[in-house]
Amino acid sequence: MLRTIKLIIPVLILVIAAGSCKRAYFYDGINEDPSQLHNPTPSSMLAGVELTSAYNWGGDASRFASLFTQQTTGAANQSANYSLYNLTPDDVDNMWNGGFYAGIMSNCDTLIKIAISEGQLHYAAIGMILMATNLGQVTDFWGDVPYSEAFQGLNNTSPAYDKQQALYDTLHALLDRAITYLSTDDGAAFQPGTGDDLMYKGDLEMWIKYAHSLKAKFYLHTVKVNSSAITNTLAQIDDGFAEGEGAYISFVGSSAVTTQNPWFQFNDQRADISFEGYLNDTMAAAGDPRYDVYFDPSDNTLLGSLYGSPNSPVYFMSYDELKFIEAEAQFRNGNKTAAATAYNAAVAANLMRTINSTAYLATVSKTAANITLQDIMVQKYIALFLSPETWTDWRRTGYPALTAPPGNVLNGSLPRSLYYPSSEVRYNTNTPSNTTLTRRVWWDAH
């Protein structure tokens, strides 16, 4: 069973979120704001970085992707515009600044540097994995983004934009270094544990598995541009998650908003997204038993119990996702027997994670004789409900076969990247020119 992570320090979100009104490159991890920690230690920062990552991942990052891939539909206000791809650089500014850069990655960078200086290499390794988690999502959304010159505060307020191909090398370097650190006794007196590691409570083996799983995911992203992508992907699978494992944060779900799942908060406060569209229609037509835990049939502005309650989890990655990755890699490698085996294991694992029954597997199971890439990607799309990865998968593979909604502003196309945020356009002279939401990132090349 997936381990349950309880948030025992609700105020941690305030520690990290204090940077949300600052521009990303003026934020130097820790400054003189009285709401910030003045003498940070790795143990005092770790839980906040994990928690803020979950809020951003399950917040704006999830909402944009779910609207673009028609897992949800904008019913009113800004969300209705986003469903028609009518968004501006202002709309993504908060996710970039208060979320990924100032709120998370600056703190990851600070955590890593302090941990290395103190000889606490296991903390540094976890910081690197969290950096890779978030940097990977940033570059998948935007393509070229700042990294090598970022996080310098006033010393560099206009960092250069690294090419996405180089950033993918950086992701693997971060994860490789983290795996090395975690595989070695660092001799430090202070170690991650139940008091500060909300994800794994100091279980270093689980962090190693998460790092390998991330590497598999990142390698597969490059299948259109890297001839070694499949071989590299498959080489990571055995060292990744085992059945029942994953990377996620669960929320306590008390009356305090800082302990509540971000989707629940959004629905409770705004309720301008409806849980209908392509995914809803697909699952309803198939009689998929997961439907009732994904959607609330009594009110299409509400999620079902699994993802829509105050204490619902936010998943970064899961075992079933890793098995879908293996299935796609094996299929592309020409081994349809192994592809079908991995696919069936992925569906079974997701059914257990969502409804605790594998009976429906008999309806959608596949063999070497009939499995297709579309089978794999559509079931992955269903399994990864509300995950930003579904947008990446659609861009890579074209599945599921989505069509743009009537009245969309992209002449029938779907978005393939985000606009660079307005604050970057105004203040960072190195920001690439915004062109259109149909601009392709490096790994999405034709």
Secondary structure, 3 states (H helix, E strand, C coil): CCCCCCCCCCCHHHHHHHHHHCCCCCCCCCCCCCCCCCCCCHHHHHHHHHHHHHHHHCCHHHHHHHHHCCCCEECCHHHHHHHCCCCCHHHHHHHHHHHHHHHHHHHHHHHHHHHHHCCCHHHHHHHHHHHHHHHHHHHHHHCCECCCCCCCHHHCCCCCCECHHHHHHHHHHHHHHHHHHHCCCCCCCCCCCCCCCCCCCCCHHHHHHHHHHHHHHHHHHCCCCCCCHHHHHHHHHCCCCCCCCEEEECCCCCCCHHHCCHHHHHHHHCCCEECCCHHHHHHHHHCCCCHHHHECCCCCCCECHHHHCCCCCEEEEEHHHHHHHHHHHHHHCCCHHHHHHHHHHHHHHHHHHHCCCCCCHHHHCCCCCCCCHHHHHHHHHHHCCCCCHHHHHHHHHCCCCCCCCCCCCCCCCCCCCCCCCHHHHHHCCCCCCCCCCCCCCHHHCC
